[in-house]
Amino acid sequence: MAVSTDFYRLFEILDYQLQRFPQEVAFAAKENGTWTKWSTADAVRERDALSAGLLALGFQRGDRIGVLAHCGSAKWAIADAAMLQLGLIPTPVHSTARPEELAYIARDADVRAFFVSNHDMLTLLQRSGASVEHIFSFENLPSILRWDALRQTPDPAALREIERRRNSISENDLATLLYTSGTTGQPKGVMLSHANLISNIKSVLAITPVEPGLVAVSFLPLSHVFERMVTYMYQAAGMSIWYVDALESLPQALREVRPHFFTAVPRVLERSYERLMERRRRVGLWRRKVLDWAIALGERYPYAGQYRMPFSYRLQRWIADLLVFRHWRRAMGGRLRGIAVGAAALQPRLGRLFSAAGVDIREGYGLTETSPVIAFNRFEPGGVHFGTVGMPVPGVEVRIANPDAEGIGEIEVRGPNVMLGYWNQPDETTARFTPDGWLKTGDLGRFEQKRFLRITGRASELFKTTTGKFVAPASVEQQLLTSPFIAQCMALGLNRPYVGALIVPNFDQLELWCRDNNVHWTAPPYMILNPKVLKCFEQEIQRINETLLGPTEQVCAFQLLAEPWTIENGLLTPTLKLRRRNIEARFAKEIEQLFTQKKR
C-alpha cells in the first residue's frame, strides 16, 4: 500500500502511524488478567487479516455491521479499521441498550452482522430477537465465529481487492452510523462521513499537547463518539492506547500503565474526590487540617481565562504540592498531565482542584451530530475558563441565535464536522438545520469574555412558572451539583408557583457528615427522612440560592430520594443525561408533594 504522509479517511490513520510514528505498543488490553500488546505493524497485519475474513464471507460495500461491546478494546479498534477500509459501515450500539432498542437499531439500519465482546453481550443480542446473518466474537464463545476463526492471512487476490475497495472510498462517503440515545422517542441514526470525523480529529490535535511516545488510557465505551474520536486522535499522534475493561479497574490500571492523558465523564472525578474524603476521615487531626487547607487552596485555583497565577498563590501551591498534591499524582501513575472531560457538566471546583494538583482538567462540549467536539478549553495560558466549555475548536463556527438580554440563545454550529444527516429520516434532518445551513443544537448558551462558551440548558427543557418567568433547569441543576452533598438532581416548575427539585444525596459524603455531627447512620431510605439531615440540606439549598441562583431560579422546595438514577433503571441515557419524562413518571407522587407541601 502507498506510503501515508497524511490521512483523509479513517482507515488511513493506522497506516499513517506506521509510516510516521511506529509504536512498539500501539494497543494494549488485558486478556485473562495479563496485558496483551499489539505494535503498530501487528495492528495493521491484524486489520488486513480481519478484512480478508470479512471479504470471504461476501460482505459488500455499504453493509452495516453492528458492534456490541461492554468496553473499548484493541480488538474493537482493529475490527473498526478492518470494516472501514472495505467500505463497511460500523454501527456501534451501547452495551446498556434495552433489548427493544437494540432490535429497533438492527432493523432500522438493516444490520447484517454483529461483533460482540463477551457472553453478556451475546445474551443481550439474542434477547433482543434481532435477526442477523453472522455473529462474531472478540472472545472464544461456543457456537460463535470467534476472532481467530474469522481472520485469514490475505492472499494476493484478497490484498488486491482490499486495495481496490480502499481506493474507491471518498472522504465524503458515509463512514459510520451512530444512534443517539435520546431522552425521549426512538433513537436516531446519525450519519458521519470520513471527512466529518477527520476534520474533528485534526482540529483537536491542533489544540492538545499530545505527541508521539506518550501513553493514554481508554476506559469509556467506544460506542460513544467522543471516546472513539479521541482514540483516533491518539493513533494519529503516535501514542500508545491501553484499554481498561471496567471503571472499577481504572485505579490499578493507572498505577500499572502510568498514562499521560485520558478522557472521562465528570462522575469519574467526583468519585476520585469522594475517595479522597474517605481517606481524610481515617487520618490524624494534623494531616486532616493540612488536607483541608490544600483542598480549599485548590478550589480557589486562579489560573483561568485571562488571569495568571499570583506569586503568593504560586508559593502556597508549591507547599501544598510538597505535602499533598504529589501523593495524589503518584496514585494516578505519576505521569498524568491532563484529563479531557465531556458528556455532562463538570463542577468548576473539581476542575480547579485537579488542575491545582498538577493534572490539567479541560472541559469540552459537543454532539454526536458534530463528530463530536464543538468547543474545548485549551491547555495554553489563558485558554481555560472553568465553568465554561471553552472556545470553538479550529474550523468550527458557533453563533447564538436570537439572544436575550443576557446574551443567551440557542447554540448553532457550522463546519466540516457537522453530520451528513439522520439515517432514513430526511424530514428530521431538514428540521435540524436553519435555512442558511447551520445545525441547531437544541442547547442554550452564551459567550463569556467574548470567546468562552457557557451552556445554560436545553431549549426543549425550558419551563415557565406561574410568575411568567422562564427557567432553564440545567442551569439550576449545575449550581445544585456544586454541593458535595448532592449526587443527582432535577429541577421542576412548569406551571408551578416556584422551582422545586428532586435530589439524590451523595450518600458517601452524607455518611461522613453524619459521623462528624453525631448523627446515627442507617440505610439511605431512613436517612432521607432524618430531621437533622433535612436541616443540613435546607442549609445547603439556602446557601446555593443566596450565592449562585437568581431570584426566579431559587429552589423553594426539595424532595430527597434514596434510589440513584442509573442507565439500568431507565432514568439516565447511555451518555448519562437525565431521562426527564421517565423521572417525572417514576416520582410523580414525590413531585406533587414538592408543590403542595409548605415551602422550606
C-alpha positions in Angstrom: 0.0 0.0 0.0 1.1 3.6 -0.6 3.2 5.4 2.0 0.9 7.7 4.1 2.1 11.2 4.6 -1.3 12.4 5.7 -4.7 10.9 6.4 -8.1 11.8 4.9 -10.1 8.6 5.6 -10.3 6.9 9.0 -8.7 3.6 8.0 -5.6 5.5 6.9 -4.8 6.6 10.4 -3.1 3.3 11.3 -1.1 3.4 8.1 -0.1 7.0 8.9 1.1 5.9 12.4 3.1 3.0 10.9 4.9 5.3 8.5 5.4 8.3 10.7 5.4 7.1 14.4 5.5 3.3 14.5 4.9 2.2 18.1 6.2 -0.9 19.9 2.9 -0.8 21.8 0.1 0.8 19.7 -2.7 -1.0 21.5 -2.8 -3.0 24.7 -5.6 -4.7 26.6 -6.0 -7.2 29.4 -6.9 -10.8 28.5 -7.2 -13.2 31.3 -5.6 -10.8 33.7 -2.5 -10.1 31.5 -1.7 -7.2 29.2 -1.7 -8.3 25.6 0.1 -5.8 23.3 0.0 -5.0 19.6 2.6 -3.0 17.8 1.5 -0.7 15.0 2.8 -3.3 12.5 0.9 -6.0 14.4 -2.3 -4.0 14.3 -2.1 -3.3 10.6 -1.5 -7.0 9.8 -4.4 -8.0 12.1 -6.6 -5.4 10.4 -5.9 -6.8 7.0 -6.4 -10.4 8.1 -9.8 -9.5 9.5 -10.7 -7.6 6.3 -9.8 -10.8 4.3 -12.1 -12.8 6.5 -14.9 -10.4 6.0 -14.3 -10.5 2.3 -14.5 -14.3 2.3 -18.0 -14.1 3.9 -19.2 -11.9 1.0 -19.8 -8.6 2.7 -20.4 -5.7 0.2 -19.5 -2.1 0.4 -22.2 -0.2 2.4 -23.2 -3.2 4.5 -23.8 -2.2 8.1 -22.1 -4.3 10.8 -23.0 -3.8 14.5 -20.6 -3.7 17.4 -22.0 -4.5 20.8 -19.2 -4.3 23.3 -19.1 -3.8 27.1 -15.9 -1.8 26.9 -13.4 -0.5 24.4 -10.6 -2.8 23.4 -7.7 -3.3 20.9 -9.9 -5.8 19.0 -12.7 -3.2 18.8 -10.3 -0.7 17.3 -8.8 -3.2 14.9 -12.2 -4.5 13.8 -13.3 -0.9 13.2 -10.4 -0.3 10.9 -10.9 -3.6 9.1 -14.5 -2.7 8.3 -13.8 0.9 7.3 -11.2 0.0 4.7 -13.7 -2.3 3.0 -16.4 0.4 2.9 -18.5 -1.4 5.5 -20.3 0.8 8.0 -19.6 0.1 11.7 -22.8 0.6 13.7 -22.0 0.6 17.4 -24.7 0.0 20.0 -24.4 1.0 23.6 -24.0 -2.0 25.9 -26.7 -0.5 28.1 -29.3 -0.5 25.4 -32.5 -2.2 26.2 -33.4 -5.2 24.1 -36.2 -3.4 22.3 -33.8 -0.5 21.4 -31.2 -2.9 20.1 -33.8 -4.7 18.0 -35.0 -1.3 16.6 -31.5 -0.3 15.6 -30.7 -3.6 14.0 -33.9 -3.4 12.0 -33.7 0.3 11.1 -30.0 0.1 9.9 -30.6 -3.4 8.3 -27.5 -4.7 10.2 -26.1 -7.8 8.5 -23.8 -8.9 11.3 -22.7 -8.1 14.8 -19.4 -8.2 16.7 -20.0 -9.0 20.4 -17.3 -8.6 23.1 -18.4 -11.3 25.6 -21.1 -13.7 26.7 -23.2 -11.0 28.3 -23.3 -9.0 25.1 -24.2 -12.1 23.1 -27.1 -12.8 25.5 -28.3 -9.2 25.1 -28.2 -9.6 21.3 -30.1 -12.9 21.5 -32.7 -11.5 23.9 -33.4 -8.6 21.5 -34.5 -11.0 18.8 -32.5 -9.1 16.2 -32.2 -11.1 13.1 -28.6 -11.0 11.6 -26.7 -13.3 9.3 -23.5 -13.6 11.3 -22.3 -13.0 14.9 -18.6 -12.6 15.5 -17.0 -12.7 19.0 -13.9 -10.9 20.4 -13.7 -13.8 22.9 -13.8 -17.6 22.5 -17.6 -18.2 22.8 -19.2 -21.5 21.9 -21.1 -21.7 18.6 -20.0 -18.2 17.6 -17.4 -17.4 14.9 -14.6 -16.2 17.2 -11.8 -13.7 16.3 -9.1 -16.2 15.3 -11.5 -18.1 13.1 -12.7 -15.0 11.3 -9.3 -13.7 10.4 -7.5 -15.0 7.4 -4.0 -14.3 6.1 -4.8 -12.4 2.9 -3.6 -13.9 -0.3 -2.6 -11.7 -3.3 -6.2 -11.7 -4.6 -7.5 -10.6 -1.3 -4.9 -7.8 -1.0 -5.8 -6.5 -4.4 -9.5 -6.5 -3.5 -8.8 -4.7 -0.2 -6.7 -2.1 -2.1 -9.4 -1.7 -4.7 -12.0 -1.1 -2.0 -9.8 1.4 -0.2 -9.2 3.4 -3.4 -13.0 3.5 -4.1 -13.8 5.2 -0.8 -14.2 9.0 -0.8 -13.6 11.1 2.3 -17.1 12.4 1.9 -18.6 8.8 2.0 -20.6 7.6 5.0 -18.1 6.1 7.5 -20.2 5.2 10.5 -23.7 5.1 11.8 -24.2 6.2 15.4 -27.6 6.0 17.1 -28.2 8.8 19.6 -29.8 7.6 22.8 -32.2 10.5 23.1 -34.2 11.3 26.2 -37.5 10.6 24.5 -38.7 8.6 21.5 -36.8 6.1 19.3 -33.0 6.6 18.7 -32.0 8.3 15.5 -29.1 7.1 13.3 -26.5 9.9 12.9 -24.6 9.6 9.6 -20.9 10.7 9.9 -18.5 10.7 7.0 -14.8 10.2 7.0 -14.4 13.9 6.4 -16.6 14.8 9.4 -14.6 12.8 11.8 -11.2 13.5 10.3 -11.8 17.3 10.5 -12.6 16.9 14.2 -9.6 14.8 14.8 -7.3 17.3 13.2 -9.0 20.2 15.0 -8.5 18.7 18.4 -4.9 17.5 17.5 -4.1 21.2 16.9 -5.1 22.3 20.4 -4.0 19.5 22.6 -0.4 18.7 23.8 -0.3 15.2 22.6 2.8 13.8 20.8 4.5 10.6 19.7 5.5 8.3 22.5 3.0 9.4 25.1 0.6 6.9 26.7 -3.2 7.1 27.0 -5.6 5.0 28.9 -9.1 4.5 27.4 -12.0 3.2 29.6 -15.1 5.0 28.2 -17.2 2.9 25.7 -16.2 3.3 22.1 -19.9 3.3 21.2 -19.7 7.0 22.3 -18.4 9.2 19.5 -16.3 11.3 22.0 -14.1 8.4 23.1 -13.9 6.9 19.6 -12.8 10.2 18.1 -10.2 10.7 20.8 -8.7 7.2 20.3 -8.4 8.0 16.6 -6.6 11.2 17.6 -4.2 9.2 19.9 -3.4 6.9 17.0 -2.7 9.9 14.7 -0.5 11.5 17.3 1.6 8.3 17.6 0.5 7.4 21.1 0.0 4.1 22.8 -3.5 3.3 23.9 -4.1 0.9 26.8 -7.7 -0.2 27.1 -9.3 -0.8 30.5 -12.2 -3.2 30.6 -14.1 -1.6 33.6 -14.2 1.6 35.5 -13.5 -0.4 38.7 -10.2 -1.5 37.2 -9.1 2.1 36.5 -7.1 2.8 39.7 -5.0 -0.3 39.2 -4.5 0.5 35.5 -3.4 4.0 36.3 -0.7 2.6 38.5 0.4 -0.1 36.0 0.3 2.0 32.8 1.2 5.4 34.2 -0.6 7.3 31.4 -0.1 10.9 30.4 -3.7 11.5 29.3 -7.2 10.1 29.4 -10.8 11.2 28.9 -13.5 10.9 31.5 -17.0 11.9 32.4 -17.4 14.2 35.5 -18.5 11.3 37.6 -15.0 9.8 37.5 -13.5 12.9 39.0 -16.4 13.1 41.5 -15.7 9.6 42.6 -12.0 10.3 42.9 -12.8 13.3 45.2 -15.1 11.1 47.3 -12.3 8.5 47.8 -10.1 11.4 48.9 -12.8 12.4 51.5 -13.0 8.8 52.7 -9.2 8.8 53.3 -9.5 12.1 55.1 -11.7 10.6 57.7 -9.0 8.0 58.5 -6.0 10.3 59.1 -5.0 12.2 62.2 -6.0 15.7 63.1 -2.9 17.5 61.8 -3.0 15.7 58.4 -6.7 16.4 58.1 -6.1 20.1 58.6 -3.3 20.1 56.0 -5.5 18.2 53.6 -8.4 20.6 54.2 -6.1 23.6 53.6 -4.8 22.1 50.3 -8.3 21.3 49.0 -9.5 24.8 49.8 -6.5 26.2 48.1 -7.0 24.1 45.1 -10.7 25.0 44.8 -9.6 28.7 44.6 -7.2 28.0 41.7 -7.0 31.3 39.8 -5.3 30.2 36.6 -8.4 30.6 34.4 -9.4 32.8 31.5 -7.4 35.9 31.3 -6.0 35.6 34.8 -2.5 34.4 35.7 -1.4 32.8 38.9 -0.4 35.4 41.6 3.0 34.9 43.2 1.5 34.3 46.7 -0.8 31.6 45.4 2.1 30.0 43.5 4.1 29.8 46.7 1.2 28.3 48.6 0.6 25.8 45.8 4.3 24.7 46.0 3.8 23.9 49.7 0.5 22.1 49.0 2.2 20.1 46.3 5.0 19.1 48.6 2.6 18.0 51.3 -0.4 16.7 49.4 -0.7 17.0 45.7 2.3 15.0 44.6 0.9 12.0 46.5 -2.4 12.3 44.5 -0.4 12.3 41.3 1.6 9.3 42.4 -1.7 7.4 43.0 -2.6 8.2 39.3 0.6 6.8 38.0 2.8 9.9 38.5 2.9 11.0 34.8 -0.7 12.2 34.3 -0.7 15.6 32.5 -4.3 16.1 31.6 -7.9 14.8 31.6 -10.4 15.8 28.9 -14.0 15.8 30.3 -17.2 15.7 28.4 -20.8 14.3 28.2 -22.0 16.3 31.3 -21.3 19.5 33.2 -18.2 19.4 35.4 -18.3 21.1 38.8 -15.8 24.0 38.4 -14.4 23.5 41.8 -13.2 20.0 40.8 -11.6 21.3 37.6 -9.8 23.9 39.7 -8.7 21.4 42.3 -7.3 18.8 40.0 -5.6 21.5 37.9 -4.0 23.0 41.0 -2.8 19.5 41.8 -0.9 19.3 38.5 -3.4 17.4 36.4 -4.9 19.8 33.9 -8.7 19.3 33.6 -10.2 20.6 30.4 -13.9 20.5 29.7 -15.4 20.4 26.3 -18.8 20.3 24.5 -20.1 18.5 21.5 -22.8 16.4 20.0 -22.9 13.1 18.1 -24.1 15.2 15.2 -20.9 17.2 15.3 -18.4 14.4 15.3 -18.4 15.4 18.3 -16.3 18.4 19.6 -17.7 21.9 19.1 -15.8 23.8 21.9 -12.9 22.9 24.2 -10.9 24.6 26.9 -7.3 24.9 25.9 -4.1 23.8 27.6 -2.1 27.0 26.8 -2.0 30.1 29.2 -5.3 32.0 29.1 -7.1 29.2 27.3 -9.2 27.9 30.1 -12.2 29.3 31.9 -13.6 26.9 34.5 -17.4 26.7 34.3 -17.4 27.1 30.6 -16.9 24.5 27.8 -14.1 26.6 26.2 -13.7 28.1 22.8 -14.9 26.8 19.5 -12.3 24.4 18.0 -10.5 25.4 14.8 -12.7 25.2 11.7 -16.0 25.2 13.6 -18.2 28.3 13.7 -20.6 28.9 16.6 -23.3 31.5 16.9 -26.0 32.3 19.4 -29.4 32.6 17.8 -31.8 35.2 19.0 -30.0 36.1 22.2 -32.0 37.6 25.1 -30.9 40.5 27.2 -28.3 38.3 29.0 -26.9 37.1 25.7 -28.5 33.6 26.0 -29.9 31.9 22.9 -29.8 28.6 21.1 -26.3 27.5 20.0 -26.0 26.9 16.3 -23.0 25.3 14.6 -21.5 25.2 11.1 -18.4 23.4 10.0 -16.9 20.3 8.3 -17.6 18.2 11.4 -21.4 18.5 11.0 -23.2 15.3 10.1 -24.5 14.2 6.7 -27.9 13.8 8.3 -30.2 11.2 10.0 -30.5 7.7 8.6 -33.8 7.2 6.9 -35.2 10.4 8.3 -34.9 13.2 5.7 -37.6 15.3 7.4 -35.8 15.1 10.8 -32.6 16.1 9.0 -34.2 19.2 7.4 -35.8 20.3 10.6 -32.4 20.2 12.4 -30.9 22.8 10.1 -31.6 26.5 9.7 -32.4 27.8 6.2 -28.8 29.2 5.9 -27.3 25.8 6.8 -26.5 26.0 10.5 -27.1 23.0 12.8 -29.5 23.8 15.6 -28.0 22.1 18.7 -31.1 22.5 20.9 -28.7 23.7 23.6 -28.9 27.2 25.1 -25.8 29.2 25.9 -23.9 32.4 25.8 -20.3 33.6 25.2 -18.3 34.9 28.2 -15.3 37.2 27.8 -16.3 37.1 24.1 -14.8 33.7 23.4 -15.7 31.1 26.1 -19.0 29.3 25.6 -21.2 28.6 28.6 -24.0 26.1 28.3 -27.1 27.2 30.2 -29.6 24.5 29.4 -31.7 22.8 26.7 -34.2 24.8 24.7 -36.7 22.0 24.9 -36.4 21.8 28.7 -37.2 25.5 29.5 -40.2 25.8 31.6 -42.3 28.8 32.7 -43.5 29.2 36.3 -46.9 30.8 37.1 -45.0 34.0 37.7 -44.4 34.2 34.0 -40.7 33.7 34.2 -38.7 31.2 32.2 -36.2 28.9 34.0 -33.5 26.7 32.5 -33.5 23.6 34.7 -30.0 22.5 33.6 -28.6 25.8 34.9 -30.2 25.3 38.3 -29.1 21.7 38.4 -25.5 22.7 37.6 -25.4 25.0 40.6 -27.0 22.5 42.9 -24.4 19.9 42.0 -21.7 22.2 43.3 -22.7 20.9 46.7 -20.7 17.9 47.8 -23.9 16.5 49.4 -25.8 16.3 46.1 -25.1 13.5 43.7 -28.0 13.9 41.3 -30.9 16.4 40.9 -33.6 17.6 38.7 -35.3 21.0 38.8 -39.0 21.3 38.1 -41.6 24.1 38.0 -43.7 24.1 34.8 -46.9 26.0 35.5 -46.0 25.9 39.2 -45.5 28.9 41.5 -41.9 28.2 42.2 -38.9 25.9 41.4 -38.7 22.6 43.2 -36.0 19.9 43.0 -35.7 16.2 43.3 -32.4 15.4 44.9 -30.4 12.1 45.3 -27.9 12.7 48.0 -24.2 11.8 47.8 -24.6 9.2 50.5 -20.9 8.6 51.0 -20.4 12.3 51.8 -23.6 12.4 53.8 -22.3 9.4 55.9 -19.1 11.3 56.7 -21.1 14.4 57.7 -23.3 12.2 60.0 -20.3 10.8 61.7 -18.8 14.2 62.2 -22.0 15.5 63.6 -23.0 12.6 65.8 -26.0 11.6 63.7 -26.7 7.9 63.8 -26.2 6.4 60.3 -28.6 3.8 59.0 -29.8 2.9 55.4 -30.5 5.7 52.8 -34.3 5.2 52.8 -34.3 6.2 56.5 -31.6 8.9 56.3 -33.5 11.0 53.8 -36.3 11.3 56.5 -33.9 12.2 59.3 -34.7 15.8 60.6 -31.0 16.7 61.0 -30.2 15.5 57.5 -33.1 17.5 56.1 -31.9 20.6 58.1 -28.4 20.0 56.5 -29.9 20.1 53.0 -32.1 23.1 53.8 -28.9 25.0 54.7 -27.1 23.8 51.5 -30.0 24.9 49.3 -30.2 28.2 51.1 -26.5 28.8 50.5 -26.8 28.0 46.8 -29.9 30.1 46.5 -28.2 33.1 48.0 -24.9 32.8 46.3 -25.4 31.1 42.9 -29.0 31.4 41.7 -31.1 34.3 40.5 -34.4 35.3 42.1 -36.5 33.3 39.6 -34.3 30.2 39.8 -34.1 29.7 43.5 -35.2 26.3 44.8 -38.1 26.8 47.2 -38.8 23.1 47.9 -36.9 19.8 47.6 -37.5 16.1 48.0 -34.7 13.7 48.9 -34.7 10.3 47.1 -32.9 7.2 48.2 -32.6 5.5 44.8 -29.8 6.6 42.5 -30.7 7.3 38.9 -28.9 4.9 36.5 -28.9 3.7 33.0 -30.1 0.3 34.2 -33.2 1.6 35.9 -34.1 3.7 32.8 -33.6 7.1 34.4 -30.3 8.1 32.6 -29.4 7.8 28.9 -26.2 5.9 27.9 -24.5 9.3 27.9 -25.6 9.9 31.5 -28.2 12.6 30.7 -31.5 12.7 32.6 -34.5 11.0 31.1 -36.7 13.7 32.5 -40.0 12.1 31.4 -39.1 8.8 33.0 -38.1 10.5 36.2 -41.3 12.5 36.3 -43.3 9.4 35.8 -41.4 7.3 38.4 -41.6 10.0 41.1 -45.0 11.6 40.3 -46.1 11.3 43.9 -42.9 13.0 45.2 -43.2 15.8 42.6 -46.8 16.5 43.6 -45.6 16.8 47.3 -43.0 19.3 46.2 -45.7 21.8 45.2 -48.3 21.0 47.9 -46.0 21.0 50.9 -45.2 24.2 52.7 -42.2 25.9 51.1 -39.0 25.1 53.0 
